[in-house]
Amino acid sequence: MKLQEMESKTKTKQTDHPEVVSEAEWLVGRKDLLSREKEFTRQRDALSAARRQLPMGLGSPARRVRCLTGARAI
């Protein structure tokens, strides 16, 4: 790769930083984000609870696992 190609790629990969705001504006944004994070956590917890309530199924009789003494049916 040529030096000019490397320089052009590094210039385009600069990170955009968020704007600088007052503490009051930041606090409003932070509280909004916190409430959205809490709602997401509640939804994830409800989904996890629903998954745990699913009935268990029996494994296939042809299912085999490897162990120290060889392959065994479970």
CHARMM-style PDB file with segment names, atoms N, HN, CA, C and O in Angstrom:
ATOM      1  N   MET     1       0.852  -1.177   0.000  1.00  0.00      PROA
ATOM      2  CA  MET     1       0.000   0.000   0.000  1.00  0.00      PROA
ATOM      3  C   MET     1       0.892   1.233   0.000  1.00  0.00      PROA
ATOM      4  O   MET     1       1.890   1.297   0.717  1.00  0.00      PROA
ATOM      5  N   LYS     2       0.521   2.187  -0.799  1.00  0.00      PROA
ATOM      6  HN  LYS     2      -0.290   2.135  -1.382  1.00  0.00      PROA
ATOM      7  CA  LYS     2       1.317   3.400  -0.916  1.00  0.00      PROA
ATOM      8  C   LYS     2       1.017   4.344   0.233  1.00  0.00      PROA
ATOM      9  O   LYS     2      -0.048   4.284   0.848  1.00  0.00      PROA
ATOM     10  N   LEU     3       1.963   5.207   0.508  1.00  0.00      PROA
ATOM     11  HN  LEU     3       2.828   5.256   0.008  1.00  0.00      PROA
ATOM     12  CA  LEU     3       1.826   6.158   1.611  1.00  0.00      PROA
ATOM     13  C   LEU     3       0.621   7.065   1.411  1.00  0.00      PROA
ATOM     14  O   LEU     3      -0.092   7.351   2.372  1.00  0.00      PROA
ATOM     15  N   GLN     4       0.377   7.518   0.204  1.00  0.00      PROA
ATOM     16  HN  GLN     4       0.957   7.286  -0.578  1.00  0.00      PROA
ATOM     17  CA  GLN     4      -0.763   8.406  -0.056  1.00  0.00      PROA
ATOM     18  C   GLN     4      -2.080   7.692   0.216  1.00  0.00      PROA
ATOM     19  O   GLN     4      -3.004   8.307   0.747  1.00  0.00      PROA
ATOM     20  N   GLU     5      -2.193   6.422  -0.129  1.00  0.00      PROA
ATOM     21  HN  GLU     5      -1.442   5.923  -0.560  1.00  0.00      PROA
ATOM     22  CA  GLU     5      -3.404   5.663   0.142  1.00  0.00      PROA
ATOM     23  C   GLU     5      -3.624   5.516   1.636  1.00  0.00      PROA
ATOM     24  O   GLU     5      -4.754   5.624   2.113  1.00  0.00      PROA
ATOM     25  N   MET     6      -2.544   5.267   2.383  1.00  0.00      PROA
ATOM     26  HN  MET     6      -1.626   5.179   1.995  1.00  0.00      PROA
ATOM     27  CA  MET     6      -2.652   5.127   3.827  1.00  0.00      PROA
ATOM     28  C   MET     6      -3.099   6.425   4.468  1.00  0.00      PROA
ATOM     29  O   MET     6      -3.946   6.409   5.362  1.00  0.00      PROA
ATOM     30  N   GLU     7      -2.556   7.538   4.037  1.00  0.00      PROA
ATOM     31  HN  GLU     7      -1.869   7.551   3.310  1.00  0.00      PROA
ATOM     32  CA  GLU     7      -2.914   8.833   4.611  1.00  0.00      PROA
ATOM     33  C   GLU     7      -4.371   9.163   4.338  1.00  0.00      PROA
ATOM     34  O   GLU     7      -5.054   9.679   5.222  1.00  0.00      PROA
ATOM     35  N   SER     8      -4.865   8.881   3.143  1.00  0.00      PROA
ATOM     36  HN  SER     8      -4.310   8.462   2.425  1.00  0.00      PROA
ATOM     37  CA  SER     8      -6.257   9.199   2.828  1.00  0.00      PROA
ATOM     38  C   SER     8      -7.210   8.346   3.651  1.00  0.00      PROA
ATOM     39  O   SER     8      -8.279   8.820   4.036  1.00  0.00      PROA
ATOM     40  N   LYS     9      -6.848   7.094   3.930  1.00  0.00      PROA
ATOM     41  HN  LYS     9      -5.980   6.708   3.617  1.00  0.00      PROA
ATOM     42  CA  LYS     9      -7.705   6.230   4.732  1.00  0.00      PROA
ATOM     43  C   LYS     9      -7.733   6.667   6.192  1.00  0.00      PROA
ATOM     44  O   LYS     9      -8.778   6.583   6.837  1.00  0.00      PROA
ATOM     45  N   THR    10      -6.619   7.126   6.719  1.00  0.00      PROA
ATOM     46  HN  THR    10      -5.770   7.195   6.195  1.00  0.00      PROA
ATOM     47  CA  THR    10      -6.606   7.555   8.115  1.00  0.00      PROA
ATOM     48  C   THR    10      -7.364   8.859   8.295  1.00  0.00      PROA
ATOM     49  O   THR    10      -7.949   9.083   9.354  1.00  0.00      PROA
ATOM     50  N   LYS    11      -7.368   9.706   7.310  1.00  0.00      PROA
ATOM     51  HN  LYS    11      -6.893   9.524   6.450  1.00  0.00      PROA
ATOM     52  CA  LYS    11      -8.098  10.975   7.419  1.00  0.00      PROA
ATOM     53  C   LYS    11      -9.604  10.753   7.421  1.00  0.00      PROA
ATOM     54  O   LYS    11     -10.331  11.494   8.083  1.00  0.00      PROA
ATOM     55  N   THR    12     -10.084   9.758   6.700  1.00  0.00      PROA
ATOM     56  HN  THR    12      -9.494   9.156   6.162  1.00  0.00      PROA
ATOM     57  CA  THR    12     -11.529   9.508   6.637  1.00  0.00      PROA
ATOM     58  C   THR    12     -12.040   8.745   7.849  1.00  0.00      PROA
ATOM     59  O   THR    12     -13.252   8.686   8.053  1.00  0.00      PROA
ATOM     60  N   LYS    13     -11.165   8.158   8.663  1.00  0.00      PROA
ATOM     61  HN  LYS    13     -10.180   8.206   8.497  1.00  0.00      PROA
ATOM     62  CA  LYS    13     -11.585   7.377   9.813  1.00  0.00      PROA
ATOM     63  C   LYS    13     -11.591   8.183  11.110  1.00  0.00      PROA
ATOM     64  O   LYS    13     -11.615   7.596  12.192  1.00  0.00      PROA
ATOM     65  N   GLN    14     -11.571   9.493  11.028  1.00  0.00      PROA
ATOM     66  HN  GLN    14     -11.552   9.969  10.149  1.00  0.00      PROA
ATOM     67  CA  GLN    14     -11.581  10.296  12.245  1.00  0.00      PROA
ATOM     68  C   GLN    14     -12.940  10.148  12.940  1.00  0.00      PROA
ATOM     69  O   GLN    14     -13.985  10.115  12.289  1.00  0.00      PROA
ATOM     70  N   THR    15     -12.903  10.061  14.248  1.00  0.00      PROA
ATOM     71  HN  THR    15     -12.054  10.087  14.776  1.00  0.00      PROA
ATOM     72  CA  THR    15     -14.104   9.866  15.035  1.00  0.00      PROA
ATOM     73  C   THR    15     -14.846  11.178  15.217  1.00  0.00      PROA
ATOM     74  O   THR    15     -14.252  12.204  15.547  1.00  0.00      PROA
ATOM     75  N   ASP    16     -16.143  11.129  14.999  1.00  0.00      PROA
ATOM     76  HN  ASP    16     -16.626  10.295  14.730  1.00  0.00      PROA
ATOM     77  CA  ASP    16     -16.976  12.301  15.274  1.00  0.00      PROA
ATOM     78  C   ASP    16     -17.311  12.314  16.762  1.00  0.00      PROA
ATOM     79  O   ASP    16     -17.781  11.316  17.309  1.00  0.00      PROA
ATOM     80  N   HSD    17     -17.074  13.413  17.392  1.00  0.00      PROA
ATOM     81  HN  HSD    17     -16.692  14.223  16.948  1.00  0.00      PROA
ATOM     82  CA  HSD    17     -17.352  13.542  18.822  1.00  0.00      PROA
ATOM     83  C   HSD    17     -18.689  14.238  19.006  1.00  0.00      PROA
ATOM     84  O   HSD    17     -19.081  15.056  18.174  1.00  0.00      PROA
ATOM     85  N   PRO    18     -19.399  13.922  20.091  1.00  0.00      PROA
ATOM     86  CA  PRO    18     -20.655  14.619  20.364  1.00  0.00      PROA
ATOM     87  C   PRO    18     -20.388  16.094  20.666  1.00  0.00      PROA
ATOM     88  O   PRO    18     -19.292  16.481  21.070  1.00  0.00      PROA
ATOM     89  N   GLU    19     -21.411  16.888  20.460  1.00  0.00      PROA
ATOM     90  HN  GLU    19     -22.302  16.574  20.131  1.00  0.00      PROA
ATOM     91  CA  GLU    19     -21.242  18.316  20.708  1.00  0.00      PROA
ATOM     92  C   GLU    19     -21.098  18.601  22.203  1.00  0.00      PROA
ATOM     93  O   GLU    19     -21.547  17.810  23.032  1.00  0.00      PROA
ATOM     94  N   VAL    20     -20.495  19.692  22.536  1.00  0.00      PROA
ATOM     95  HN  VAL    20     -20.130  20.335  21.863  1.00  0.00      PROA
ATOM     96  CA  VAL    20     -20.326  20.116  23.926  1.00  0.00      PROA
ATOM     97  C   VAL    20     -21.528  20.985  24.294  1.00  0.00      PROA
ATOM     98  O   VAL    20     -21.844  21.954  23.604  1.00  0.00      PROA
ATOM     99  N   VAL    21     -22.193  20.621  25.398  1.00  0.00      PROA
ATOM    100  HN  VAL    21     -21.936  19.834  25.959  1.00  0.00      PROA
ATOM    101  CA  VAL    21     -23.379  21.357  25.838  1.00  0.00      PROA
ATOM    102  C   VAL    21     -23.227  21.734  27.307  1.00  0.00      PROA
ATOM    103  O   VAL    21     -22.280  21.330  27.982  1.00  0.00      PROA
ATOM    104  N   SER    22     -24.179  22.511  27.772  1.00  0.00      PROA
ATOM    105  HN  SER    22     -24.948  22.839  27.223  1.00  0.00      PROA
ATOM    106  CA  SER    22     -24.146  22.908  29.182  1.00  0.00      PROA
ATOM    107  C   SER    22     -24.499  21.713  30.059  1.00  0.00      PROA
ATOM    108  O   SER    22     -25.020  20.704  29.583  1.00  0.00      PROA
ATOM    109  N   GLU    23     -24.207  21.848  31.336  1.00  0.00      PROA
ATOM    110  HN  GLU    23     -23.784  22.667  31.723  1.00  0.00      PROA
ATOM    111  CA  GLU    23     -24.497  20.766  32.271  1.00  0.00      PROA
ATOM    112  C   GLU    23     -25.993  20.483  32.340  1.00  0.00      PROA
ATOM    113  O   GLU    23     -26.398  19.327  32.461  1.00  0.00      PROA
ATOM    114  N   ALA    24     -26.808  21.517  32.266  1.00  0.00      PROA
ATOM    115  HN  ALA    24     -26.479  22.456  32.168  1.00  0.00      PROA
ATOM    116  CA  ALA    24     -28.262  21.345  32.328  1.00  0.00      PROA
ATOM    117  C   ALA    24     -28.766  20.550  31.121  1.00  0.00      PROA
ATOM    118  O   ALA    24     -29.595  19.653  31.270  1.00  0.00      PROA
ATOM    119  N   GLU    25     -28.267  20.878  29.931  1.00  0.00      PROA
ATOM    120  HN  GLU    25     -27.594  21.607  29.810  1.00  0.00      PROA
ATOM    121  CA  GLU    25     -28.670  20.138  28.731  1.00  0.00      PROA
ATOM    122  C   GLU    25     -28.200  18.696  28.803  1.00  0.00      PROA
ATOM    123  O   GLU    25     -28.927  17.782  28.415  1.00  0.00      PROA
ATOM    124  N   TRP    26     -26.990  18.491  29.298  1.00  0.00      PROA
ATOM    125  HN  TRP    26     -26.400  19.234  29.613  1.00  0.00      PROA
ATOM    126  CA  TRP    26     -26.464  17.145  29.428  1.00  0.00      PROA
ATOM    127  C   TRP    26     -27.318  16.328  30.385  1.00  0.00      PROA
ATOM    128  O   TRP    26     -27.606  15.159  30.125  1.00  0.00      PROA
ATOM    129  N   LEU    27     -27.729  16.954  31.512  1.00  0.00      PROA
ATOM    130  HN  LEU    27     -27.495  17.902  31.723  1.00  0.00      PROA
ATOM    131  CA  LEU    27     -28.525  16.262  32.512  1.00  0.00      PROA
ATOM    132  C   LEU    27     -29.875  15.836  31.946  1.00  0.00      PROA
ATOM    133  O   LEU    27     -30.342  14.735  32.237  1.00  0.00      PROA
ATOM    134  N   VAL    28     -30.507  16.686  31.147  1.00  0.00      PROA
ATOM    135  HN  VAL    28     -30.127  17.581  30.910  1.00  0.00      PROA
ATOM    136  CA  VAL    28     -31.778  16.342  30.514  1.00  0.00      PROA
ATOM    137  C   VAL    28     -31.577  15.134  29.591  1.00  0.00      PROA
ATOM    138  O   VAL    28     -32.357  14.182  29.627  1.00  0.00      PROA
ATOM    139  N   GLY    29     -30.540  15.180  28.779  1.00  0.00      PROA
ATOM    140  HN  GLY    29     -29.907  15.953  28.750  1.00  0.00      PROA
ATOM    141  CA  GLY    29     -30.254  14.065  27.882  1.00  0.00      PROA
ATOM    142  C   GLY    29     -29.929  12.789  28.626  1.00  0.00      PROA
ATOM    143  O   GLY    29     -30.358  11.707  28.226  1.00  0.00      PROA
ATOM    144  N   ARG    30     -29.176  12.905  29.704  1.00  0.00      PROA
ATOM    145  HN  ARG    30     -28.828  13.784  30.029  1.00  0.00      PROA
ATOM    146  CA  ARG    30     -28.795  11.731  30.499  1.00  0.00      PROA
ATOM    147  C   ARG    30     -30.011  11.094  31.151  1.00  0.00      PROA
ATOM    148  O   ARG    30     -30.131   9.869  31.174  1.00  0.00      PROA
ATOM    149  N   LYS    31     -30.928  11.921  31.689  1.00  0.00      PROA
ATOM    150  HN  LYS    31     -30.831  12.916  31.670  1.00  0.00      PROA
ATOM    151  CA  LYS    31     -32.142  11.386  32.317  1.00  0.00      PROA
ATOM    152  C   LYS    31     -33.021  10.676  31.283  1.00  0.00      PROA
ATOM    153  O   LYS    31     -33.619   9.640  31.577  1.00  0.00      PROA
ATOM    154  N   ASP    32     -33.097  11.235  30.077  1.00  0.00      PROA
ATOM    155  HN  ASP    32     -32.612  12.076  29.838  1.00  0.00      PROA
ATOM    156  CA  ASP    32     -33.868  10.596  29.019  1.00  0.00      PROA
ATOM    157  C   ASP    32     -33.257   9.247  28.666  1.00  0.00      PROA
ATOM    158  O   ASP    32     -33.970   8.250  28.547  1.00  0.00      PROA
ATOM    159  N   LEU    33     -31.951   9.216  28.499  1.00  0.00      PROA
ATOM    160  HN  LEU    33     -31.373  10.026  28.595  1.00  0.00      PROA
ATOM    161  CA  LEU    33     -31.272   7.969  28.171  1.00  0.00      PROA
ATOM    162  C   LEU    33     -31.437   6.948  29.290  1.00  0.00      PROA
ATOM    163  O   LEU    33     -31.643   5.764  29.021  1.00  0.00      PROA
ATOM    164  N   LEU    34     -31.350   7.389  30.528  1.00  0.00      PROA
ATOM    165  HN  LEU    34     -31.183   8.350  30.746  1.00  0.00      PROA
ATOM    166  CA  LEU    34     -31.497   6.483  31.662  1.00  0.00      PROA
ATOM    167  C   LEU    34     -32.885   5.856  31.684  1.00  0.00      PROA
ATOM    168  O   LEU    34     -33.012   4.661  31.953  1.00  0.00      PROA
ATOM    169  N   SER    35     -33.928   6.637  31.406  1.00  0.00      PROA
ATOM    170  HN  SER    35     -33.825   7.607  31.188  1.00  0.00      PROA
ATOM    171  CA  SER    35     -35.278   6.080  31.395  1.00  0.00      PROA
ATOM    172  C   SER    35     -35.443   5.079  30.254  1.00  0.00      PROA
ATOM    173  O   SER    35     -36.123   4.065  30.416  1.00  0.00      PROA
ATOM    174  N   ARG    36     -34.824   5.354  29.097  1.00  0.00      PROA
ATOM    175  HN  ARG    36     -34.272   6.178  28.966  1.00  0.00      PROA
ATOM    176  CA  ARG    36     -34.874   4.412  27.981  1.00  0.00      PROA
ATOM    177  C   ARG    36     -34.118   3.133  28.312  1.00  0.00      PROA
ATOM    178  O   ARG    36     -34.550   2.044  27.935  1.00  0.00      PROA
ATOM    179  N   GLU    37     -32.979   3.255  29.020  1.00  0.00      PROA
ATOM    180  HN  GLU    37     -32.627   4.140  29.325  1.00  0.00      PROA
ATOM    181  CA  GLU    37     -32.211   2.078  29.425  1.00  0.00      PROA
ATOM    182  C   GLU    37     -33.000   1.225  30.411  1.00  0.00      PROA
ATOM    183  O   GLU    37     -32.970  -0.003  30.328  1.00  0.00      PROA
ATOM    184  N   LYS    38     -33.700   1.860  31.338  1.00  0.00      PROA
ATOM    185  HN  LYS    38     -33.724   2.857  31.406  1.00  0.00      PROA
ATOM    186  CA  LYS    38     -34.496   1.119  32.323  1.00  0.00      PROA
ATOM    187  C   LYS    38     -35.643   0.386  31.639  1.00  0.00      PROA
ATOM    188  O   LYS    38     -35.932  -0.761  31.981  1.00  0.00      PROA
ATOM    189  N   GLU    39     -36.302   1.031  30.676  1.00  0.00      PROA
ATOM    190  HN  GLU    39     -36.067   1.962  30.398  1.00  0.00      PROA
ATOM    191  CA  GLU    39     -37.389   0.381  29.943  1.00  0.00      PROA
ATOM    192  C   GLU    39     -36.855  -0.811  29.161  1.00  0.00      PROA
ATOM    193  O   GLU    39     -37.492  -1.863  29.128  1.00  0.00      PROA
ATOM    194  N   PHE    40     -35.706  -0.661  28.537  1.00  0.00      PROA
ATOM    195  HN  PHE    40     -35.188   0.194  28.563  1.00  0.00      PROA
ATOM    196  CA  PHE    40     -35.082  -1.768  27.814  1.00  0.00      PROA
ATOM    197  C   PHE    40     -34.790  -2.929  28.756  1.00  0.00      PROA
ATOM    198  O   PHE    40     -35.026  -4.085  28.406  1.00  0.00      PROA
ATOM    199  N   THR    41     -34.277  -2.628  29.952  1.00  0.00      PROA
ATOM    200  HN  THR    41     -34.086  -1.689  30.235  1.00  0.00      PROA
ATOM    201  CA  THR    41     -33.969  -3.672  30.930  1.00  0.00      PROA
ATOM    202  C   THR    41     -35.243  -4.407  31.342  1.00  0.00      PROA
ATOM    203  O   THR    41     -35.241  -5.633  31.457  1.00  0.00      PROA
ATOM    204  N   ARG    42     -36.329  -3.666  31.565  1.00  0.00      PROA
ATOM    205  HN  ARG    42     -36.331  -2.671  31.471  1.00  0.00      PROA
ATOM    206  CA  ARG    42     -37.602  -4.305  31.931  1.00  0.00      PROA
ATOM    207  C   ARG    42     -38.085  -5.232  30.817  1.00  0.00      PROA
ATOM    208  O   ARG    42     -38.539  -6.345  31.084  1.00  0.00      PROA
ATOM    209  N   GLN    43     -37.989  -4.772  29.572  1.00  0.00      PROA
ATOM    210  HN  GLN    43     -37.621  -3.868  29.355  1.00  0.00      PROA
ATOM    211  CA  GLN    43     -38.418  -5.605  28.443  1.00  0.00      PROA
ATOM    212  C   GLN    43     -37.549  -6.849  28.308  1.00  0.00      PROA
ATOM    213  O   GLN    43     -38.055  -7.941  28.049  1.00  0.00      PROA
ATOM    214  N   ARG    44     -36.230  -6.681  28.484  1.00  0.00      PROA
ATOM    215  HN  ARG    44     -35.819  -5.794  28.694  1.00  0.00      PROA
ATOM    216  CA  ARG    44     -35.325  -7.836  28.410  1.00  0.00      PROA
ATOM    217  C   ARG    44     -35.624  -8.828  29.525  1.00  0.00      PROA
ATOM    218  O   ARG    44     -35.607 -10.037  29.294  1.00  0.00      PROA
ATOM    219  N   ASP    45     -35.897  -8.335  30.735  1.00  0.00      PROA
ATOM    220  HN  ASP    45     -35.911  -7.353  30.923  1.00  0.00      PROA
ATOM    221  CA  ASP    45     -36.212  -9.217  31.851  1.00  0.00      PROA
ATOM    222  C   ASP    45     -37.515  -9.978  31.597  1.00  0.00      PROA
ATOM    223  O   ASP    45     -37.614 -11.163  31.914  1.00  0.00      PROA
ATOM    224  N   ALA    46     -38.517  -9.296  31.024  1.00  0.00      PROA
ATOM    225  HN  ALA    46     -38.437  -8.334  30.767  1.00  0.00      PROA
ATOM    226  CA  ALA    46     -39.788  -9.957  30.717  1.00  0.00      PROA
ATOM    227  C   ALA    46     -39.590 -11.028  29.646  1.00  0.00      PROA
ATOM    228  O   ALA    46     -40.165 -12.112  29.743  1.00  0.00      PROA
ATOM    229  N   LEU    47     -38.799 -10.740  28.648  1.00  0.00      PROA
ATOM    230  HN  LEU    47     -38.332  -9.859  28.569  1.00  0.00      PROA
ATOM    231  CA  LEU    47     -38.519 -11.724  27.605  1.00  0.00      PROA
ATOM    232  C   LEU    47     -37.769 -12.929  28.176  1.00  0.00      PROA
ATOM    233  O   LEU    47     -38.066 -14.071  27.825  1.00  0.00      PROA
ATOM    234  N   SER    48     -36.815 -12.678  29.040  1.00  0.00      PROA
ATOM    235  HN  SER    48     -36.574 -11.750  29.326  1.00  0.00      PROA
ATOM    236  CA  SER    48     -36.062 -13.773  29.667  1.00  0.00      PROA
ATOM    237  C   SER    48     -36.978 -14.640  30.525  1.00  0.00      PROA
ATOM    238  O   SER    48     -36.853 -15.865  30.529  1.00  0.00      PROA
ATOM    239  N   ALA    49     -37.899 -14.005  31.251  1.00  0.00      PROA
ATOM    240  HN  ALA    49     -38.001 -13.010  31.247  1.00  0.00      PROA
ATOM    241  CA  ALA    49     -38.847 -14.759  32.080  1.00  0.00      PROA
ATOM    242  C   ALA    49     -39.742 -15.625  31.204  1.00  0.00      PROA
ATOM    243  O   ALA    49     -40.018 -16.776  31.543  1.00  0.00      PROA
ATOM    244  N   ALA    50     -40.197 -15.082  30.083  1.00  0.00      PROA
ATOM    245  HN  ALA    50     -39.973 -14.148  29.807  1.00  0.00      PROA
ATOM    246  CA  ALA    50     -41.033 -15.859  29.170  1.00  0.00      PROA
ATOM    247  C   ALA    50     -40.264 -17.053  28.610  1.00  0.00      PROA
ATOM    248  O   ALA    50     -40.830 -18.137  28.463  1.00  0.00      PROA
ATOM    249  N   ARG    51     -38.989 -16.869  28.298  1.00  0.00      PROA
ATOM    250  HN  ARG    51     -38.529 -15.989  28.417  1.00  0.00      PROA
ATOM    251  CA  ARG    51     -38.169 -17.958  27.794  1.00  0.00      PROA
ATOM    252  C   ARG    51     -38.020 -19.050  28.845  1.00  0.00      PROA
ATOM    253  O   ARG    51     -38.057 -20.236  28.519  1.00  0.00      PROA
ATOM    254  N   ARG    52     -37.850 -18.654  30.111  1.00  0.00      PROA
ATOM    255  HN  ARG    52     -37.820 -17.690  30.376  1.00  0.00      PROA
ATOM    256  CA  ARG    52     -37.702 -19.647  31.177  1.00  0.00      PROA
ATOM    257  C   ARG    52     -38.991 -20.425  31.409  1.00  0.00      PROA
ATOM    258  O   ARG    52     -38.945 -21.545  31.917  1.00  0.00      PROA
ATOM    259  N   GLN    53     -40.148 -19.853  31.047  1.00  0.00      PROA
ATOM    260  HN  GLN    53     -40.185 -18.943  30.635  1.00  0.00      PROA
ATOM    261  CA  GLN    53     -41.435 -20.515  31.247  1.00  0.00      PROA
ATOM    262  C   GLN    53     -41.777 -21.495  30.114  1.00  0.00      PROA
ATOM    263  O   GLN    53     -42.741 -22.252  30.226  1.00  0.00      PROA
ATOM    264  N   LEU    54     -41.011 -21.486  29.048  1.00  0.00      PROA
ATOM    265  HN  LEU    54     -40.228 -20.871  28.956  1.00  0.00      PROA
ATOM    266  CA  LEU    54     -41.267 -22.433  27.967  1.00  0.00      PROA
ATOM    267  C   LEU    54     -41.146 -23.855  28.496  1.00  0.00      PROA
ATOM    268  O   LEU    54     -40.277 -24.142  29.320  1.00  0.00      PROA
ATOM    269  N   PRO    55     -42.019 -24.747  28.022  1.00  0.00      PROA
ATOM    270  CA  PRO    55     -41.898 -26.132  28.472  1.00  0.00      PROA
ATOM    271  C   PRO    55     -40.620 -26.762  27.928  1.00  0.00      PROA
ATOM    272  O   PRO    55     -40.135 -26.395  26.858  1.00  0.00      PROA
ATOM    273  N   MET    56     -40.093 -27.703  28.676  1.00  0.00      PROA
ATOM    274  HN  MET    56     -40.487 -28.001  29.545  1.00  0.00      PROA
ATOM    275  CA  MET    56     -38.883 -28.391  28.248  1.00  0.00      PROA
ATOM    276  C   MET    56     -39.271 -29.509  27.297  1.00  0.00      PROA
ATOM    277  O   MET    56     -40.301 -30.161  27.473  1.00  0.00      PROA
ATOM    278  N   GLY    57     -38.456 -29.721  26.307  1.00  0.00      PROA
ATOM    279  HN  GLY    57     -37.620 -29.192  26.164  1.00  0.00      PROA
ATOM    280  CA  GLY    57     -38.704 -30.806  25.367  1.00  0.00      PROA
ATOM    281  C   GLY    57     -37.740 -31.946  25.609  1.00  0.00      PROA
ATOM    282  O   GLY    57     -36.644 -31.759  26.137  1.00  0.00      PROA
ATOM    283  N   LEU    58     -38.170 -33.126  25.212  1.00  0.00      PROA
ATOM    284  HN  LEU    58     -39.061 -33.277  24.783  1.00  0.00      PROA
ATOM    285  CA  LEU    58     -37.297 -34.286  25.327  1.00  0.00      PROA
ATOM    286  C   LEU    58     -36.290 -34.246  24.204  1.00  0.00      PROA
ATOM    287  O   LEU    58     -36.590 -33.787  23.102  1.00  0.00      PROA
ATOM    288  N   GLY    59     -35.118 -34.718  24.480  1.00  0.00      PROA
ATOM    289  HN  GLY    59     -34.875 -35.091  25.375  1.00  0.00      PROA
ATOM    290  CA  GLY    59     -34.093 -34.789  23.453  1.00  0.00      PROA
ATOM    291  C   GLY    59     -34.385 -35.915  22.470  1.00  0.00      PROA
ATOM    292  O   GLY    59     -35.138 -36.838  22.779  1.00  0.00      PROA
ATOM    293  N   SER    60     -33.810 -35.839  21.327  1.00  0.00      PROA
ATOM    294  HN  SER    60     -33.198 -35.089  21.076  1.00  0.00      PROA
ATOM    295  CA  SER    60     -33.966 -36.890  20.316  1.00  0.00      PROA
ATOM    296  C   SER    60     -33.276 -38.157  20.812  1.00  0.00      PROA
ATOM    297  O   SER    60     -32.171 -38.083  21.350  1.00  0.00      PROA
ATOM    298  N   PRO    61     -33.911 -39.322  20.641  1.00  0.00      PROA
ATOM    299  CA  PRO    61     -33.260 -40.556  21.105  1.00  0.00      PROA
ATOM    300  C   PRO    61     -31.976 -40.861  20.339  1.00  0.00      PROA
ATOM    301  O   PRO    61     -31.113 -41.588  20.831  1.00  0.00      PROA
ATOM    302  N   ALA    62     -31.853 -40.306  19.138  1.00  0.00      PROA
ATOM    303  HN  ALA    62     -32.554 -39.715  18.739  1.00  0.00      PROA
ATOM    304  CA  ALA    62     -30.655 -40.574  18.343  1.00  0.00      PROA
ATOM    305  C   ALA    62     -29.521 -39.609  18.687  1.00  0.00      PROA
ATOM    306  O   ALA    62     -28.446 -39.685  18.091  1.00  0.00      PROA
ATOM    307  N   ARG    63     -29.743 -38.721  19.624  1.00  0.00      PROA
ATOM    308  HN  ARG    63     -30.616 -38.660  20.108  1.00  0.00      PROA
ATOM    309  CA  ARG    63     -28.728 -37.730  19.976  1.00  0.00      PROA
ATOM    310  C   ARG    63     -27.603 -38.392  20.757  1.00  0.00      PROA
ATOM    311  O   ARG    63     -27.845 -39.160  21.688  1.00  0.00      PROA
ATOM    312  N   ARG    64     -26.376 -38.087  20.368  1.00  0.00      PROA
ATOM    313  HN  ARG    64     -26.180 -37.463  19.611  1.00  0.00      PROA
ATOM    314  CA  ARG    64     -25.221 -38.686  21.025  1.00  0.00      PROA
ATOM    315  C   ARG    64     -24.243 -37.587  21.415  1.00  0.00      PROA
ATOM    316  O   ARG    64     -24.151 -36.550  20.759  1.00  0.00      PROA
ATOM    317  N   VAL    65     -23.527 -37.833  22.480  1.00  0.00      PROA
ATOM    318  HN  VAL    65     -23.601 -38.676  23.013  1.00  0.00      PROA
ATOM    319  CA  VAL    65     -22.490 -36.908  22.932  1.00  0.00      PROA
ATOM    320  C   VAL    65     -21.190 -37.692  23.094  1.00  0.00      PROA
ATOM    321  O   VAL    65     -21.190 -38.898  23.341  1.00  0.00      PROA
ATOM    322  N   ARG    66     -20.089 -36.967  22.947  1.00  0.00      PROA
ATOM    323  HN  ARG    66     -20.089 -35.987  22.747  1.00  0.00      PROA
ATOM    324  CA  ARG    66     -18.785 -37.599  23.152  1.00  0.00      PROA
ATOM    325  C   ARG    66     -18.355 -37.413  24.600  1.00  0.00      PROA
ATOM    326  O   ARG    66     -18.558 -36.345  25.178  1.00  0.00      PROA
ATOM    327  N   CYS    67     -17.784 -38.410  25.166  1.00  0.00      PROA
ATOM    328  HN  CYS    67     -17.619 -39.278  24.697  1.00  0.00      PROA
ATOM    329  CA  CYS    67     -17.250 -38.318  26.524  1.00  0.00      PROA
ATOM    330  C   CYS    67     -15.936 -39.080  26.575  1.00  0.00      PROA
ATOM    331  O   CYS    67     -15.450 -39.544  25.543  1.00  0.00      PROA
ATOM    332  N   LEU    68     -15.366 -39.214  27.741  1.00  0.00      PROA
ATOM    333  HN  LEU    68     -15.761 -38.838  28.579  1.00  0.00      PROA
ATOM    334  CA  LEU    68     -14.055 -39.875  27.883  1.00  0.00      PROA
ATOM    335  C   LEU    68     -14.093 -41.347  27.469  1.00  0.00      PROA
ATOM    336  O   LEU    68     -13.093 -41.876  26.983  1.00  0.00      PROA
ATOM    337  N   THR    69     -15.234 -42.010  27.657  1.00  0.00      PROA
ATOM    338  HN  THR    69     -16.045 -41.580  28.052  1.00  0.00      PROA
ATOM    339  CA  THR    69     -15.318 -43.433  27.323  1.00  0.00      PROA
ATOM    340  C   THR    69     -15.856 -43.669  25.921  1.00  0.00      PROA
ATOM    341  O   THR    69     -16.090 -44.818  25.546  1.00  0.00      PROA
ATOM    342  N   GLY    70     -16.059 -42.626  25.140  1.00  0.00      PROA
ATOM    343  HN  GLY    70     -15.869 -41.692  25.444  1.00  0.00      PROA
ATOM    344  CA  GLY    70     -16.562 -42.768  23.768  1.00  0.00      PROA
ATOM    345  C   GLY    70     -17.889 -42.051  23.604  1.00  0.00      PROA
ATOM    346  O   GLY    70     -18.302 -41.301  24.489  1.00  0.00      PROA
ATOM    347  N   ALA    71     -18.558 -42.271  22.488  1.00  0.00      PROA
ATOM    348  HN  ALA    71     -18.222 -42.880  21.770  1.00  0.00      PROA
ATOM    349  CA  ALA    71     -19.849 -41.653  22.195  1.00  0.00      PROA
ATOM    350  C   ALA    71     -20.948 -42.394  22.952  1.00  0.00      PROA
ATOM    351  O   ALA    71     -20.938 -43.622  23.029  1.00  0.00      PROA
ATOM    352  N   ARG    72     -21.894 -41.639  23.510  1.00  0.00      PROA
ATOM    353  HN  ARG    72     -21.902 -40.641  23.448  1.00  0.00      PROA
ATOM    354  CA  ARG    72     -23.000 -42.241  24.249  1.00  0.00      PROA
ATOM    355  C   ARG    72     -24.296 -41.560  23.858  1.00  0.00      PROA
ATOM    356  O   ARG    72     -24.307 -40.373  23.535  1.00  0.00      PROA
ATOM    357  N   ALA    73     -25.377 -42.303  23.888  1.00  0.00      PROA
ATOM    358  HN  ALA    73     -25.368 -43.267  24.150  1.00  0.00      PROA
ATOM    359  CA  ALA    73     -26.705 -41.732  23.643  1.00  0.00      PROA
ATOM    360  C   ALA    73     -27.185 -41.056  24.932  1.00  0.00      PROA
ATOM    361  O   ALA    73     -26.931 -41.534  26.038  1.00  0.00      PROA
ATOM    362  N   ILE    74     -27.869 -39.956  24.761  1.00  0.00      PROA
ATOM    363  HN  ILE    74     -28.075 -39.567  23.863  1.00  0.00      PROA
ATOM    364  CA  ILE    74     -28.447 -39.305  25.963  1.00  0.00      PROA
ATOM    365  C   ILE    74     -29.948 -39.289  25.874  1.00  0.00      PROA
ATOM    366  OT1 ILE    74     -30.615 -38.789  26.780  1.00  0.00      PROA
TER     367      ILE     74
END
